[in-house]
């Protein structure tokens, strides 16, 4: 399965910058849907931040999904790869 990786940076209330990737099936191109996945992830982390827009979240590249990523996408439609300051 080919997936799109959206590079995302969000400033937390403590001033630290969270860096994570929102990974979706390659066919998903609607930014509002992708941003909603990011907001859903942030709510689950109990992080309050500004809105996600193309300033904070940009398409990065296409890659082949690992089994873990594919399982998450099958289950909830997306996968989050936590990179920095995601607790």
Secondary structure as UniProt FT lines:
FT   STRAND          2..11
FT   TURN            13..14
FT   STRAND          17..25
FT   TURN            26..27
FT   HELIX           31..44
FT   TURN            45..46
FT   TURN            54..56
FT   STRAND          57..64
FT   HELIX           67..76
FT   STRAND          79..84
//
